[in-house]
Amino acid sequence: MAKNQSSTTPPEAVISIIGPKMHVNGNLETEGTVRIEGTVHGNVRAGKAVVVGKDGVVDGDIDTQDAIISGRVTGTLVAASRLEVQATSRIEGEVRARRMQLDEGALLSGSVHVGELEAQRPSAGPASTAGPRAPTAGAASPGASAGVAPAAHPGD
């Protein structure tokens, strides 16, 4: 006879998936991880991680601890811990991350800040804004930002 036990999965252990050809109009918020293989027109906030697949598109801001970007992002991207920008990615907008890995072939158009973020994180967070932010023009180009990846930060 089986016991009726309630299994409580911690929110940060949950992985949500926006599948291929799926379109979401509105903001997403989770304490866990979200993987985006489709399209999101809105802001994304994940307590643990955001993964944007090769065919994934985010037209809005992203706020998370860790991010792996292989697709397209237009907006402000904040990764409080680590950001990985893969070769197939296209990012337009402001990027802020404590640590960043930028693969050769990735396109990044906008401003980039790598280092401690505490003083720069907005108190309400990007996910609370009314809509996607316009990209910041021209502060960094793929060639200019490629030198960011190997930088070491004290205390890591």
Secondary structure, 3 states (H helix, E strand, C coil): CCCCCCCCCCHHHCEEEECCCCEEECCEEECCEEEECCEEECCEEEEEEEEECCCCEEECCEEEEEEEECCEEECCEEEEEEEEECCCCEEECCEEEEEEEECCCCEEEECEEECCCCCCCCCCCHHHCCCCCCCCCCCECHHHHHHHCCCCCCCC
